[in-house]
Amino acid sequence: MAEKKEQTTHFGYQKVETSIKSTLVADVFRKVAPKYDLMNDFMSMGLHRLWKRFTINEAVLKPGQIVLDVASGTGDLAKSMARLVGSKGRVIMSDINEAMLQVGRDRVVDSGIVGNIQCVLADAEQLPFADNYFDCITIAFGLRNVTCKERALQSMYRVLKPGGKLLILEFSHPTQPILNKLYDLYSFHVIPKMGEMITNDRESYQYLVESIRMHPNQDTLKTMLEQAQFDDVDYFNLNGGIVALHKGYKY
């Protein structure tokens, strides 16, 4: 009997065995965690804060709701959502990377938010929560790093309550050819150098740039959400499609 071939996936532009991608991604984020927020400010020229604010506004959270922030990282969304759901609500920060989650936990403590935020080390593809549990789920700049996006979307659908909402904020594909060329020049010639100067780690930021290019475009991701059974799926292009916010509901 012939041996079964190992399945492969992409890690940036590299082809790697599916079984090791999560470990490779974990190594990247373990290295960038200490200066992750600083690099976000430099790379996006502060725009990431506006993109996240737009996401929070689209969540339309109410006091007492239970929210899951997948790939929560340093906790920007989680902190804002915790204030909106109040003392009777709850926000769970989940991330597969312990280093990032530790930085996020420290940021939450430093901000003075206590009582309604919980940190959980979890894989987006196998969320360790009950069915129909969350009123809203968010994931910002994390889906492109997931090995099997389809499995992660199915997992998020399972734990979302009927009537609940999923919001995916992610780098996407510029809609104008000129903007796309400028974005390529900036991404491949500036961001890795910036990573080298600020974090002494060019390689990790080269991967991050490549992972953005390998991420599905807006319409492809919309179709993936629909195939995962989400309803009323739509997306908003931000800054010409450099970033897109996808939204879907579970009815």
N, C-alpha and C positions, 0 to 999 in steps of 0.2 A: 504494500500500500504506500502510495506517495505521501511524503510529509506535507502537512498543511502549511502553506506559506504564511508568514507573519504579516498581518495587515499593517499598512503604513498610513501616515498622515503627514501634514506639514508642520514644521516648526520654523516659522518665518518662511524663507524660501527653501529650506532644507527638507528632504524627505526623511522621516524617522519612523521607527517602529511605534505603532499606536500605544503600546504598553509603557513606553518611556517618556512620552510627551509631557505628562503632568509633572514628572520629576524635573525635566529640563526647564519647564515654565516656573516651577517652584524655585529652582536655583536662580533664575533671573530676578524674580521678585524678592527673594531673600537678600540679594545684593543691592537692589535699588530701594528697598524699604526705608532706610534712614533718611534719604533725601528725595523721596517720591513726591511729596507735596511741593517742594522747592522746584524740582524739575518740571512739574506740571505747570507751575506759574510761568517759568521761562519758556517752555515749549509752546504753550498756547497763548502767551502774552496776557495771561490772566483770564482769557475767555472761558476756560473750563468752569470758572465760578458762575458765569452767566448761563452756561449750558445746564449746569446742575440746578440752578435756581429755576430755570424753565421747567425742568423735570419735576421738581417739587411742586410747582404751581399746577402742573398737569395731573399730579397725583390726587389733588383735591381731598386731602386727608381730613378726618374729623376726630374730635376727642374720643378716646376710648377704643380706637381701632388698633388692630394688630398688624404689624408690617414686617416684611422680611427684606433685608438688603443683601442680595447675593453678591459675592466678590466685593465685599464692603470696603476692603483695603483700609485706608486711613480714616474712614468714617464720615466723610463730608456729608453725604446724603442722610446717613443715620442720625447725625446730630440735629440737622434741620427737622427731620421727620419726628424725632422724639419730642421736640417742642410743640409740634402741631397735635400729636395724639394725646399729649398731656399725661398726668399722673395715673389716669385710669387706662391708658393705652400702653402698648408695648412695641418696641422695635428690636428685632433680632438682627445683629450684624453677623453674617456668615462669610467665611473665606476658607479656601483650601490651604492657604499659605499661613503658617503660624507666625512668621516674622511680620507679615503685613497686619495680621489681626492683632498682634501685640502692640504695634505702633498705633493702630486704630483705637485700641482699648486705652492706651495712654492719652491719646488726644481727647477722648471722651471724658476721662477723669479730669484732665487739665481744663476742659471747658466748663466744668462744674455740673454737668448733667449726670445725675445719679438716680437709680431706682427704676427707670423704665427702659433701659437698654441692656441687652444681654448679648454676649459674644459666644458664637458657636463655631468651632472648627468643622467645616463640612464641605463635601464635594458637591458642586452644583448638579452633577449628573445623578446623584443619589442623596437627595436632601432628607435628613433624618427627622422629618416632621410628619404629623398626622395629616390625613387627607382633609381637604376643605377647611383649612385652618386660618389662612391669612386673608385679610381684606385687600391688601395691596402687596405686590412684589416689585422691587426695583433691582436693576443691575446696571452699573455704570462703568463703561470701559473694561468690562470683564469677559463678556461673551466670546470675544475673538480668541481668548486664551484657553477656552474650554476644548477638550479633545473631541468630544462628540456633542455638538451643539443641539442636534435633534433630541438626544437623550436628556439634556439639560432642560430644554423647553418642555418636554413631557413631564419631567420631574416638577418643574415650577407649576405647570398646569394642575398636576395632582394635588399639590398642597394649597392651591388658591381656592378660596370660597366661591361658590356660585354668586355671580354678581361682582366678583373681585376683578382687579385690574393688574396687568403686567406692564411695566415700563422698561424699555431697553434703550439706554443711552450709549451710543458707540460711534467711534470714528467710522466714516463711510466713504462714499465715492463722490467727489465733486461733480456737479452737473454740467459745468461749462468747461470746454476743452482748454481754454487759456488758463483758467483757475487750476485745472488738473495739472497742467505742466508746471505752473508756479509752485503748486503744492508738492509735486515730485522733487523739484529742485530743493525746496526748503527741507523736506523730509529726509532726503538721502544725503544732502551735502551739509546741512546745518545741525540737525538734531543729534546725529551720532557724535559730531565734534563737541556739541554742547554737553552731551553726556560724559565725554572724556574729560572736559575741563572742570565740570562741576562735581562729578561723582567718581572720576578716574575709571570710568567703565563705559567704553565705547561699544563694546560687543553687545551688552544688554539692550542698549538703545537702538542698535542696528536691528536686533530681533524685533523690538517693539514696532519700528517703522515697517518692517517686512510683514509682521502679523496684521497690520492695518490693511496692507495691500491684498493680503490673502483672505480677508474677511468678506463674506457675501455682500453684494451690493444691496441697495434699499429694497428693490422689488423682490430679489431672491429671498432676503430675510423675511419680508412680508409673507411670501408663499410658505416659508418654513413655519411661521407662526400659525398660519391657517391649517397646515398639515398636522400641527400639534393640537388642533381643535379649538384654538382661540377664535373668538368672534369679533366682528367689527374692527378688524385690524387696519391700522392706518399708520402713517409716519409723517414726521415733520423734518424737513431739511433745515439745518442750521448752518449759517455761514456758507451758503452755496453748496451744501451737501458734504462739507468736510466732516461734519458730524450729523447724525440723524437720531431722532427719538422715535422709536417704534412703540405703539400702544396696542394692546389687545385685551379682550375681556373673556371671562368664563361665565357662560350663561347656563 
